[in-house]
Structures are given as structure tokens and as C-alpha cells.
Amino acid sequence: MSLSRNGTLEKTVSERGSPSRAGSGVVVPPPYSLGGSEAADTPLQLRGSLDCWACSVLVTAQNLIIALINAGLASIVFGTILTPALIMIIFGFLCHSTV
């Protein structure tokens, strides 16, 4: 596939007739767009290091919050289910500890 001047993808002559890629379902993403600006030949600007740092901090914070929520839910569920069994074991040891 080749990228034409107007931004559309076109198959070359050698790719049109190749039977090995006929049913492969390869999807090629569209090219990066500068928002319809006229300066299509200008190079893309890299993100600043602060952007990457801030995103990594936000993603880490989100993961920690989700981990805390999961730990809280697991402790509530297992605590509710295992509390009767724990009470039975404790009272069993208290009542039958006269050996």
C-alpha cells in the first residue's frame, strides 16, 4: 500500500494480485493529520517531557486507586463470607481448650 498525496491509501499493482494477502484482513490506520492545516509538509513536533511525565503519574495514580478499590471489595466480600467460619473456629477453641 502506498500513501497518495491527498492522504488516501492505495494498493500498488503488486499487492492487488497477491493471493497470500487476499483474506488476511490487514487494517492500515489513516495517516497522522495536523487538523486540516495547509502546512502538510511541516515536521511533527514531539511532546514535551513534562507531558509524558504527567501522563505517567496520572496513569500510576489511577492504577493505585483501582487497586485500593479492588482490595477493599475483596476484603468486604471475603470478610463477610469467612466471618461466620472464623467465629465458629474461635468459639470452638475457646470451648474445647480444656484438654
C-alpha positions, 0 to 999 in steps of 0.5 A, a space after each residue: 500500500 502506498 500513501 497518495 498525496 491527498 492522504 488516501 491509501 492505495 494498493 500498488 499493482 503488486 499487492 492487488 494480485 497477491 493471493 497470500 494477502 487476499 483474506 488476511 484482513 490487514 487494517 492500515 490506520 489513516 495517516 497522522 493529520 495536523 487538523 486540516 492545516 495547509 502546512 502538510 509538509 511541516 515536521 511533527 513536533 514531539 511532546 514535551 517531557 513534562 507531558 509524558 511525565 504527567 501522563 505517567 503519574 496520572 496513569 500510576 495514580 489511577 492504577 493505585 486507586 483501582 487497586 485500593 478499590 479492588 482490595 477493599 471489595 475483596 476484603 468486604 466480600 471475603 470478610 463477610 463470607 469467612 466471618 461466620 467460619 472464623 467465629 465458629 473456629 474461635 468459639 470452638 477453641 475457646 470451648 474445647 481448650 480444656 484438654 
